[in-house]
Amino acid sequence: MEQVIEQTETALSRLRRAKHLIGEVEGTGEAAEGLVRVTADSSGSLTKVDINPRALRLSVAALGNEVTEAIRLAQQDASRRTGEIIEDAAASAGIPQPLDETFVRERVEAAARDIYRQS
């Protein structure tokens, strides 16, 4: 029982650390050859947008496209970083991966083969 409690406390500690790290995640994205830079947090919310004055030479439509691309890249980077933290925390805390369709199908097929062999 003490071992289970200790393992649970260790897992919770690792998950708390992961939560802290997720809170510090910053994803970055650049566009227009670095003239537009965006930062997003772990939830995808924008925390910073920097537009170099030289980017203002672009047309309104082009600048909008470049800002949109930088935002997309920053959110994608933040999502990737957050996902890595979650995967590492789950692995180190001993949390099993969720069952996906492939895993379930393989198990059912293996069970069916076993039943067929026994017949």
BABA-537734 format. One record per residue (C-alpha): residue number from 1; residue in one letter; z, y, x. Coordinates in steps of 0.25 Angstrom, whole numbers. Example, Ala and Ser with C-alpha at 12.3 -4.5 7.8 and 13.67 -1.06 7.14 Angstrom:
! BABA-537734
+-----+---+-------+-------+-------+
|   k | r |     Z |     Y |     X |
+-----+---+-------+-------+-------+
|   1 | A |    31 |   -18 |    49 |
|   2 | S |    29 |    -4 |    55 |
+-----+---+-------+-------+-------+
END
This chain:
! BABA-537734
+-----+---+-------+-------+-------+
|   k | r |     Z |     Y |     X |
+-----+---+-------+-------+-------+
|   1 | M |     0 |     0 |     0 |
|   2 | E |     3 |    10 |    11 |
|   3 | Q |   -10 |     7 |    18 |
|   4 | V |   -17 |    10 |     5 |
|   5 | I |    -9 |    23 |     3 |
|   6 | E |   -13 |    27 |    18 |
|   7 | Q |   -27 |    24 |    16 |
|   8 | T |   -27 |    32 |     3 |
|   9 | E |   -20 |    44 |    10 |
|  10 | T |   -31 |    43 |    22 |
|  11 | A |   -42 |    43 |    12 |
|  12 | L |   -36 |    55 |     4 |
|  13 | S |   -35 |    63 |    17 |
|  14 | R |   -49 |    60 |    21 |
|  15 | L |   -54 |    64 |     8 |
|  16 | R |   -45 |    77 |     8 |
|  17 | R |   -52 |    80 |    22 |
|  18 | A |   -66 |    78 |    16 |
|  19 | K |   -62 |    87 |     5 |
|  20 | H |   -58 |    98 |    15 |
|  21 | L |   -71 |    96 |    23 |
|  22 | I |   -80 |    97 |    11 |
|  23 | G |   -73 |   110 |     8 |
|  24 | E |   -78 |   115 |    21 |
|  25 | V |   -92 |   110 |    20 |
|  26 | E |  -103 |   121 |    22 |
|  27 | G |  -118 |   117 |    21 |
|  28 | T |  -128 |   126 |    26 |
|  29 | G |  -143 |   128 |    23 |
|  30 | E |  -153 |   137 |    30 |
|  31 | A |  -167 |   142 |    25 |
|  32 | A |  -178 |   152 |    29 |
|  33 | E |  -176 |   148 |    43 |
|  34 | G |  -161 |   151 |    44 |
|  35 | L |  -162 |   164 |    37 |
|  36 | V |  -155 |   159 |    25 |
|  37 | R |  -142 |   151 |    27 |
|  38 | V |  -133 |   145 |    16 |
|  39 | T |  -120 |   138 |    16 |
|  40 | A |  -114 |   130 |     5 |
|  41 | D |  -101 |   123 |     3 |
|  42 | S |   -98 |   108 |    -1 |
|  43 | S |  -101 |   111 |   -15 |
|  44 | G |  -114 |   117 |   -13 |
|  45 | S |  -109 |   132 |   -15 |
|  46 | L |  -115 |   142 |    -7 |
|  47 | T |  -105 |   149 |     3 |
|  48 | K |  -115 |   157 |    11 |
|  49 | V |  -129 |   162 |    11 |
|  50 | D |  -135 |   170 |    23 |
|  51 | I |  -148 |   176 |    22 |
|  52 | N |  -154 |   182 |    34 |
|  53 | P |  -160 |   196 |    31 |
|  54 | R |  -174 |   190 |    37 |
|  55 | A |  -174 |   181 |    25 |
|  56 | L |  -175 |   192 |    16 |
|  57 | R |  -190 |   194 |    21 |
|  58 | L |  -193 |   181 |    12 |
|  59 | S |  -198 |   183 |    -2 |
|  60 | V |  -187 |   182 |   -13 |
|  61 | A |  -193 |   168 |   -17 |
|  62 | A |  -193 |   163 |    -2 |
|  63 | L |  -179 |   168 |     1 |
|  64 | G |  -174 |   161 |   -12 |
|  65 | N |  -180 |   148 |    -8 |
|  66 | E |  -174 |   149 |     6 |
|  67 | V |  -160 |   153 |     0 |
|  68 | T |  -161 |   141 |    -9 |
|  69 | E |  -165 |   132 |     2 |
|  70 | A |  -154 |   136 |    11 |
|  71 | I |  -144 |   134 |    -1 |
|  72 | R |  -150 |   120 |    -4 |
|  73 | L |  -148 |   116 |    11 |
|  74 | A |  -134 |   122 |    12 |
|  75 | Q |  -130 |   114 |    -1 |
|  76 | Q |  -136 |   101 |     4 |
|  77 | D |  -129 |   103 |    18 |
|  78 | A |  -116 |   105 |    11 |
|  79 | S |  -118 |    93 |     2 |
|  80 | R |  -122 |    84 |    14 |
|  81 | R |  -110 |    88 |    22 |
|  82 | T |  -100 |    86 |    10 |
|  83 | G |  -107 |    73 |     7 |
|  84 | E |  -104 |    69 |    22 |
|  85 | I |   -89 |    73 |    21 |
|  86 | I |   -88 |    65 |     8 |
|  87 | E |   -94 |    52 |    14 |
|  88 | D |   -86 |    53 |    26 |
|  89 | A |   -73 |    55 |    18 |
|  90 | A |   -77 |    44 |     9 |
|  91 | A |   -80 |    34 |    20 |
|  92 | S |   -67 |    38 |    28 |
|  93 | A |   -58 |    37 |    16 |
|  94 | G |   -63 |    24 |    12 |
|  95 | I |   -70 |    28 |    -1 |
|  96 | P |   -81 |    18 |    -4 |
|  97 | Q |   -95 |    23 |    -7 |
|  98 | P |   -99 |    24 |   -21 |
|  99 | L |  -107 |    12 |   -27 |
| 100 | D |  -121 |    15 |   -28 |
| 101 | E |  -132 |     8 |   -36 |
| 102 | T |  -137 |     0 |   -23 |
| 103 | F |  -123 |    -5 |   -20 |
| 104 | V |  -121 |   -10 |   -34 |
| 105 | R |  -135 |   -16 |   -35 |
| 106 | E |  -133 |   -24 |   -22 |
| 107 | R |  -119 |   -29 |   -27 |
| 108 | V |  -125 |   -34 |   -40 |
| 109 | E |  -137 |   -40 |   -34 |
| 110 | A |  -128 |   -47 |   -23 |
| 111 | A |  -119 |   -52 |   -34 |
| 112 | A |  -131 |   -57 |   -42 |
| 113 | R |  -136 |   -65 |   -30 |
| 114 | D |  -122 |   -71 |   -28 |
| 115 | I |  -122 |   -75 |   -42 |
| 116 | Y |  -136 |   -81 |   -42 |
| 117 | R |  -133 |   -89 |   -29 |
| 118 | Q |  -120 |   -95 |   -35 |
| 119 | S |  -129 |  -100 |   -47 |
+-----+---+-------+-------+-------+
END
